[in-house]
């Protein structure tokens, strides 16, 4: 594969997942203005020191998609009926969400 071919794949994936992020973000925020509401709420409900962080919750959600990708790599199919690219988009989106959760603290805010 040439550089420009990979660049096109990445650009296409970014457009696809941006749409996914916008649509799912509305649902997951619970109508709350804080887009990270879902992660904060689950962390509060878990309440333990490690599992009670919004960052850990995000990693758990990400792991769910990683396990699905691992199954696809093993079996060549997903049981959900979604395609593998949707799962890859989910992983990429959770990494972006994780960064937003990390940067939501004053220590890591953008300057």
Beta strands, then each sheet from edge to edge (+ up, - down):
end
